[in-house]
Amino acid sequence: MPEPLTPAELRALDRQHVWHPYGPMPGRQDPLVVESAAGVRLRLAEPVEGVRELVDGMSSWWSAIHGYNHPALNDAARGQLDRMSHVMFGGLTHEPAVRLATRLVEITPEPLQHVFLADSGSVSVEVAVKMCLQYWRSLGRPAKRRLLTWRGGYHGDTWQPMAVCDPEGGMHRLWSGVLPEQIFADAPPPGFDADPDPAYEAHIRELVARHAHELAAVIVEPVVQGAGGMRFHSPALLRTLREACDEHDVLLVFDEIATGFGRSGALFAAEHAGVCPDVMCLGKALTGGYLTLAATLCTPRVAEGISRGEVPVLAHGPTFMGNPLATAVASASIELLLSYDWRQEVKRIETGLRDGLAEAAAVPGVRDVRVLGAIGVVQLDRPLDDAAMAAAARAAVREGVWLRPFRDLLYTMPPYITGDDDLARICAAVRAAATAAV
Ligand SMILES: *Cc1c(COP(=O)(O)O)cnc(C)c1O
């Protein structure tokens, strides 16, 4: 074993060599060095603001729903490690992948029957888009090759996903004119409980009708728009989309990478609407935050359409497709989730966030406070610059909590195992971050 690096050495090498998400090179802000993690706590390699352990308010970006270092997931990983950590998936198959795919078919809406295992959320969206475009090509209608979405969305950082991220408010403005030009409806009216707005419904119906001849699919995040702005909308809009797509021969894709596995209070957000898409993407919490894995599910109609085409295969096959370690841990994570009353826990967190964040509405500079399932959002009246963002994160650290604000948003989606005391702490940290930021 090499000598361990000191935190100061780590930071220096990190700054010199390592890209971080949405970061410049070299980095402008020192990341905190994490030494280990267990339950809902991240243990730092050195105290920061006098604090060594932070309650994780982020679930490592929606993924660590059971917390860290969970014995059941550790056992699944170790057990699989002793058998094999990887084999190629071309011409070979194995129990962890077959079990996971079968389980995903069982727990998702009934018409979704086929599973493509991808290596990350963005790749699963690429695969979903490829499926839809190839479906129409196979049916002899190659003109149907564009996508429609609504503004305010986020679908990942690779090429096709970027093209359906919000073109202005989003992170991909830089690429306008370079990315394929897709069709954007206005952002859905806010509010999970909002009455459906007939004018908005007419707007999306009209766009689908007008572009039907060139549309392969409509793609949206159901109910919760995540990294595009942390907004909630009425499930009724998903029924409107389903009807418009059926009427005009357009496929419907739901990106449930953030919402899947209980986060919004339903196992999948599509359940709030009772709507089934033709294609669905899962990721993030799929492995309980242990390993990178995503899945694209589709209906027999889509799979058969592709498989009867001129090129009768889905031409996609990542090297690490169906990785045994990742699929074994994913199955263990799903069984763990379904083994307890997760709905009750998500409800408990929803109530805790509502109570704990309500006061933040009175902080000057706070524009909106909203909660759905185990997601809490405090929106400010303007985007934070780097200094304000750092000040907000520091204020949370002083409260013993890890938060990662972005743009005008302070938000939290804690692990489902977060206890009431830690939840209260997270809420106090969000309030402190809001106060520090404005
Ligand atoms: C995070 C996310 C993605 C991208 O997933 P990666 O694993 O980061 O590539 C796509 N869609 C949604 C809704 C997401 O939240």
The ligand as a MOL file (V3000), in Angstrom:
LIG
                    3D

  0  0  0     0  0            999 V3000
M  V30 BEGIN CTAB
M  V30 COUNTS 15 15 0 0 0
M  V30 BEGIN ATOM
M  V30 1 C -29.0320 12.9300 -13.2940 0
M  V30 2 C -30.0320 12.8540 -14.3780 0
M  V30 3 C -29.6720 12.3980 -15.6650 0
M  V30 4 C -28.2560 12.0140 -16.0270 0
M  V30 5 O -27.7950 10.9090 -15.3250 0
M  V30 6 P -26.1990 10.6690 -15.1850 0
M  V30 7 O -26.0960 9.3670 -14.4680 0
M  V30 8 O -25.6590 11.8260 -14.4070 0
M  V30 9 O -25.6490 10.6160 -16.5710 0
M  V30 10 C -30.6690 12.3280 -16.6120 0
M  V30 11 N -31.9430 12.6820 -16.3320 0
M  V30 12 C -32.3110 13.1080 -15.1140 0
M  V30 13 C -33.7490 13.4430 -14.8590 0
M  V30 14 C -31.3740 13.2250 -14.1050 0
M  V30 15 O -31.7440 13.6830 -12.8920 0
M  V30 END ATOM
M  V30 BEGIN BOND
M  V30 1 1 1 2
M  V30 2 1 2 3
M  V30 3 2 2 14
M  V30 4 1 3 4
M  V30 5 2 3 10
M  V30 6 1 4 5
M  V30 7 1 5 6
M  V30 8 2 6 7
M  V30 9 1 6 8
M  V30 10 1 6 9
M  V30 11 1 10 11
M  V30 12 2 11 12
M  V30 13 1 12 13
M  V30 14 1 12 14
M  V30 15 1 14 15
M  V30 END BOND
M  V30 END CTAB
M  END
